[in-house]
């Protein structure tokens, strides 16, 4: 073996020039640090705008701000404002390598903007990943989300979780259809029944931004009228957004829009749709392929381009109030959109909420109503049965339905279906003394006693104990009556009284959408009433006192809204339509139903609330938690000088195993609630103060007891 061969085996000194060049090149490559994905250690940064401002998906108030990250050169093209990104979050200042912060867990976020330099003096971590180049967060949507977060004392990240649906890669890969040209101007049709109906459509078509509170006439025409308002907006080349309370109303407006404009002109956004379908429809709206959107409250943030109209139907429905933080109401979100986008606004309903009346009273919106002759021609005949009538009625004492109600059912069944509305679900949810109507309560825990379907002994709805020897502690009576009889028990009673007539029920377990026009009894809970072909011949509204007697500020308004919704499905008085309501006829909501005057009722309610300083004239927030925690929170919060604290008062204890309402305390815990009230114009200051106090508590760590803050609580007792 030669010495050259020996040197070749042990080193590179005798290697050919080609091999030496390859060795030197490999050494040079080894000396240059390789960029590692998601840390990008040693990677070059973008030459222009190397800083990305990111909103991280941490829905806690003390982190409700933007964070700056470095943009690697390889991500420069995709890292554009509005895209989803992943970043490392939580690394301390000591975890710095080669001038860049490293470590922390991966977390999702949105890239808000690109900057030339950061105002943060320390080292920046690099963007870990651009999840998708799809720009889902526009400047308009970001501004709306920030406005909603500020109004409801919430975090921007929580609002964007409601506004931007989860990503579906398959939906992003599918192209959206080409946008269609504006449609032709629709005819006014049934809008001519309203005093300014045709003029409202013409204003929308001309590109103006009218604002109206629409008191719809009873009957099925409302969905077609809403569709024509959307079509008139599309004529001007602008977009439209309609928020509806549930999937059944969405289906009706969907059918009306399809019949009026054809396929492909509107998108449907509901939480019930699958993730891929919902995201695909959302992307079509974001890309400008579709300019009209209808949906439930999940659609209130829909990114409609060049928005010309926002509309909401039945704003008093509980479904419009979001249950996830910061719990915004769809009506308030659309009001913000109308102000930010300077677009038209339409609030429609058969009834009228106090908030809607305030919009008209303040001059912000105009009333869109029909004349009294039109109202009388479209509404059914409403008759009442009060306590005096029940006392004289032998049938009402033996059974639960008075003679007038039986007669209305009998006469109505000759013409078509009859609707029976009961205010509670179930069999016999609550029992009371037959003599004095005192509620029947458990001797062990004071829970409400409930009747059983099998006819067995009473059972407590809280602790589950059976009660066989009950007697009334108020009057000593032993006879019980159903305080509120549920849908199934009512269906049984009516089925026995009219054995040849089919009985259908609609409620939480099974909600009917439509029923045939043939004679039948339809027993429904409020909000679950199906639409009858040709309208109902009659309707019974039972146990009105139970709805009116709820300990809530909105009890009368809500009872009237539910009655009107059921009565609006009945044929007009000229066609024989009759409604019988079992409630004291002298009460204001009952009188408003008889006259079909929800606007007058709302105006009077608004005047009383203004005198007493109740919402919506004032702004209010609810602070709930353990007693000491609530007291400490209110003591440290820098509330506005005009703020008035009401309470705190104890909240009902949630029993273990029972359904838990949103915002209720955990089972077995004793919570208190305080209400904080401020005069008009100070709502923003109140929300800011409560948000700052809550953020300070969260920053202090896990040792702080839980305190919940809700702006504009839907029920305040």
Secondary structure in CASP SS format (residue, H / E / C, confidence):
PFRMAT SS
TARGET T0000
AUTHOR 0000-0000-0000
METHOD secondary structure of the structure
MODEL  1
X C 1.00
X C 1.00
X H 1.00
X H 1.00
X H 1.00
X H 1.00
X H 1.00
X H 1.00
X H 1.00
X H 1.00
X C 1.00
X C 1.00
X C 1.00
X C 1.00
X C 1.00
X C 1.00
X H 1.00
X H 1.00
X H 1.00
X H 1.00
X H 1.00
X H 1.00
X H 1.00
X H 1.00
X H 1.00
X H 1.00
X H 1.00
X H 1.00
X H 1.00
X H 1.00
X H 1.00
X C 1.00
X C 1.00
X C 1.00
X C 1.00
X C 1.00
X C 1.00
X C 1.00
X C 1.00
X C 1.00
X C 1.00
X C 1.00
X C 1.00
X C 1.00
X E 1.00
X C 1.00
X C 1.00
X C 1.00
X C 1.00
X C 1.00
X E 1.00
X E 1.00
X E 1.00
X E 1.00
X E 1.00
X E 1.00
X C 1.00
X C 1.00
X C 1.00
X C 1.00
X H 1.00
X H 1.00
X H 1.00
X C 1.00
X C 1.00
X C 1.00
X E 1.00
X E 1.00
X E 1.00
X E 1.00
X C 1.00
X E 1.00
X H 1.00
X H 1.00
X H 1.00
X C 1.00
X C 1.00
X C 1.00
X C 1.00
X C 1.00
X C 1.00
X C 1.00
X C 1.00
X E 1.00
X E 1.00
X E 1.00
X E 1.00
X E 1.00
X E 1.00
X C 1.00
X C 1.00
X C 1.00
X C 1.00
X C 1.00
X C 1.00
X E 1.00
X E 1.00
X C 1.00
X C 1.00
X E 1.00
X E 1.00
X C 1.00
X C 1.00
X C 1.00
X E 1.00
X E 1.00
X E 1.00
X E 1.00
X E 1.00
X E 1.00
X E 1.00
X E 1.00
X E 1.00
X E 1.00
X E 1.00
X C 1.00
X C 1.00
X C 1.00
X C 1.00
X C 1.00
X C 1.00
X C 1.00
X C 1.00
X C 1.00
X C 1.00
X E 1.00
X C 1.00
X C 1.00
X E 1.00
X E 1.00
X E 1.00
X E 1.00
X C 1.00
X C 1.00
X C 1.00
X C 1.00
X C 1.00
X C 1.00
X H 1.00
X H 1.00
X H 1.00
X H 1.00
X H 1.00
X H 1.00
X H 1.00
X H 1.00
X H 1.00
X H 1.00
X H 1.00
X H 1.00
X H 1.00
X C 1.00
X C 1.00
X C 1.00
X C 1.00
X H 1.00
X H 1.00
X H 1.00
X H 1.00
X H 1.00
X H 1.00
X H 1.00
X H 1.00
X C 1.00
X C 1.00
X C 1.00
X C 1.00
X C 1.00
X H 1.00
X H 1.00
X H 1.00
X H 1.00
X H 1.00
X C 1.00
X C 1.00
X C 1.00
X C 1.00
X C 1.00
X C 1.00
X C 1.00
X C 1.00
X C 1.00
X C 1.00
X C 1.00
X C 1.00
X C 1.00
X C 1.00
X C 1.00
X H 1.00
X H 1.00
X H 1.00
X H 1.00
X H 1.00
X E 1.00
X C 1.00
X C 1.00
X H 1.00
X H 1.00
X H 1.00
X H 1.00
X H 1.00
X H 1.00
X H 1.00
X H 1.00
X H 1.00
X C 1.00
X C 1.00
X C 1.00
X C 1.00
X C 1.00
X E 1.00
X E 1.00
X E 1.00
X E 1.00
X E 1.00
X C 1.00
X C 1.00
X C 1.00
X C 1.00
X C 1.00
X C 1.00
X H 1.00
X H 1.00
X H 1.00
X H 1.00
X H 1.00
X H 1.00
X H 1.00
X H 1.00
X H 1.00
X H 1.00
X H 1.00
X H 1.00
X H 1.00
X H 1.00
X C 1.00
X C 1.00
X C 1.00
X E 1.00
X E 1.00
X E 1.00
X E 1.00
X E 1.00
X C 1.00
X C 1.00
X C 1.00
X H 1.00
X H 1.00
X H 1.00
X H 1.00
X H 1.00
X H 1.00
X H 1.00
X H 1.00
X H 1.00
X H 1.00
X H 1.00
X H 1.00
X H 1.00
X H 1.00
X H 1.00
X C 1.00
X C 1.00
X C 1.00
X C 1.00
X E 1.00
X E 1.00
X E 1.00
X E 1.00
X C 1.00
X C 1.00
X C 1.00
X C 1.00
X C 1.00
X H 1.00
X H 1.00
X H 1.00
X H 1.00
X H 1.00
X H 1.00
X H 1.00
X H 1.00
X H 1.00
X H 1.00
X H 1.00
X H 1.00
X C 1.00
X C 1.00
X C 1.00
X C 1.00
X C 1.00
X E 1.00
X E 1.00
X E 1.00
X E 1.00
X C 1.00
X H 1.00
X H 1.00
X H 1.00
X C 1.00
X C 1.00
X C 1.00
X C 1.00
X C 1.00
X C 1.00
X C 1.00
X E 1.00
X E 1.00
X E 1.00
X E 1.00
X E 1.00
X E 1.00
X E 1.00
X C 1.00
X C 1.00
X C 1.00
X C 1.00
X H 1.00
X H 1.00
X H 1.00
X E 1.00
X C 1.00
X C 1.00
X C 1.00
X C 1.00
X C 1.00
X C 1.00
X C 1.00
X E 1.00
X H 1.00
X H 1.00
X H 1.00
X H 1.00
X H 1.00
X H 1.00
X H 1.00
X H 1.00
X H 1.00
X H 1.00
X H 1.00
X H 1.00
X C 1.00
X C 1.00
X E 1.00
X E 1.00
X E 1.00
X E 1.00
X E 1.00
X E 1.00
X C 1.00
X C 1.00
X C 1.00
X C 1.00
X H 1.00
X H 1.00
X H 1.00
X H 1.00
X H 1.00
X H 1.00
X H 1.00
X H 1.00
X C 1.00
X C 1.00
X C 1.00
X C 1.00
X E 1.00
X E 1.00
X E 1.00
X C 1.00
X E 1.00
X C 1.00
X H 1.00
X H 1.00
X H 1.00
X H 1.00
X H 1.00
X H 1.00
X H 1.00
X C 1.00
X C 1.00
X E 1.00
X E 1.00
X E 1.00
X E 1.00
X E 1.00
X C 1.00
X H 1.00
X H 1.00
X H 1.00
X H 1.00
X H 1.00
X H 1.00
X C 1.00
X H 1.00
X H 1.00
X H 1.00
X H 1.00
X H 1.00
X C 1.00
X C 1.00
X C 1.00
X C 1.00
X H 1.00
X H 1.00
X H 1.00
X H 1.00
X H 1.00
X H 1.00
X H 1.00
X H 1.00
X H 1.00
X H 1.00
X H 1.00
X C 1.00
X C 1.00
X C 1.00
X C 1.00
X E 1.00
X E 1.00
X E 1.00
X E 1.00
X E 1.00
X C 1.00
X C 1.00
X C 1.00
X C 1.00
X C 1.00
X E 1.00
X C 1.00
X E 1.00
X E 1.00
X E 1.00
X E 1.00
X C 1.00
X C 1.00
X C 1.00
X C 1.00
X C 1.00
X E 1.00
X C 1.00
X E 1.00
X C 1.00
X C 1.00
X C 1.00
X C 1.00
X C 1.00
X C 1.00
X E 1.00
X E 1.00
X E 1.00
X E 1.00
X C 1.00
X C 1.00
X C 1.00
X C 1.00
X C 1.00
X C 1.00
X E 1.00
X E 1.00
X E 1.00
X C 1.00
X C 1.00
X C 1.00
X C 1.00
X C 1.00
X E 1.00
X E 1.00
X C 1.00
X C 1.00
X C 1.00
X C 1.00
X C 1.00
X C 1.00
X C 1.00
X C 1.00
X C 1.00
X C 1.00
X C 1.00
X C 1.00
X E 1.00
X E 1.00
X E 1.00
X E 1.00
X E 1.00
X C 1.00
X C 1.00
X H 1.00
X H 1.00
X H 1.00
X H 1.00
X H 1.00
X H 1.00
X H 1.00
X H 1.00
X H 1.00
X H 1.00
X H 1.00
X C 1.00
X C 1.00
X C 1.00
X C 1.00
X C 1.00
X E 1.00
X E 1.00
X E 1.00
X E 1.00
X C 1.00
X C 1.00
X C 1.00
X C 1.00
X C 1.00
X C 1.00
X C 1.00
X E 1.00
X E 1.00
X C 1.00
X C 1.00
X C 1.00
X C 1.00
X C 1.00
X E 1.00
X E 1.00
X E 1.00
X E 1.00
X E 1.00
X C 1.00
X C 1.00
X C 1.00
X C 1.00
X C 1.00
X E 1.00
X E 1.00
X C 1.00
X C 1.00
X C 1.00
X E 1.00
X C 1.00
X E 1.00
X E 1.00
X E 1.00
X E 1.00
X C 1.00
X C 1.00
X H 1.00
X H 1.00
X H 1.00
X H 1.00
X H 1.00
X C 1.00
X C 1.00
X C 1.00
X C 1.00
X C 1.00
X C 1.00
X H 1.00
X H 1.00
X H 1.00
X H 1.00
X H 1.00
X H 1.00
X H 1.00
X H 1.00
X H 1.00
X H 1.00
X H 1.00
X H 1.00
X H 1.00
X C 1.00
X C 1.00
X E 1.00
X C 1.00
X C 1.00
X H 1.00
X H 1.00
X H 1.00
X C 1.00
X C 1.00
X E 1.00
X E 1.00
X E 1.00
X E 1.00
X E 1.00
X C 1.00
X C 1.00
X C 1.00
X C 1.00
X C 1.00
X H 1.00
X H 1.00
X H 1.00
X H 1.00
X H 1.00
X H 1.00
X H 1.00
X H 1.00
X C 1.00
X C 1.00
X H 1.00
X H 1.00
X H 1.00
X H 1.00
X H 1.00
X H 1.00
X H 1.00
X H 1.00
X H 1.00
X H 1.00
X H 1.00
X H 1.00
X H 1.00
X H 1.00
X H 1.00
X C 1.00
X C 1.00
X C 1.00
X C 1.00
X C 1.00
X C 1.00
X E 1.00
X E 1.00
X E 1.00
X E 1.00
X E 1.00
X E 1.00
X E 1.00
X C 1.00
X H 1.00
X H 1.00
X H 1.00
X H 1.00
X H 1.00
X H 1.00
X H 1.00
X H 1.00
X H 1.00
X H 1.00
X C 1.00
X C 1.00
X C 1.00
X C 1.00
X C 1.00
X C 1.00
X C 1.00
X E 1.00
X E 1.00
X E 1.00
X E 1.00
X E 1.00
X E 1.00
X E 1.00
X C 1.00
X C 1.00
X C 1.00
X C 1.00
X C 1.00
X C 1.00
X C 1.00
X C 1.00
X C 1.00
X C 1.00
X C 1.00
X C 1.00
X C 1.00
X C 1.00
X C 1.00
X C 1.00
X C 1.00
X C 1.00
X C 1.00
X C 1.00
X C 1.00
X E 1.00
X E 1.00
X E 1.00
X E 1.00
X E 1.00
X E 1.00
X E 1.00
X C 1.00
X C 1.00
X C 1.00
X C 1.00
X H 1.00
X H 1.00
X H 1.00
X H 1.00
X H 1.00
X H 1.00
X H 1.00
X H 1.00
X H 1.00
X H 1.00
X H 1.00
X H 1.00
X H 1.00
X H 1.00
X H 1.00
X H 1.00
X H 1.00
X H 1.00
X C 1.00
X C 1.00
X C 1.00
X C 1.00
X C 1.00
X C 1.00
X E 1.00
X E 1.00
X E 1.00
X E 1.00
X E 1.00
X C 1.00
X C 1.00
X C 1.00
X C 1.00
X C 1.00
X C 1.00
END
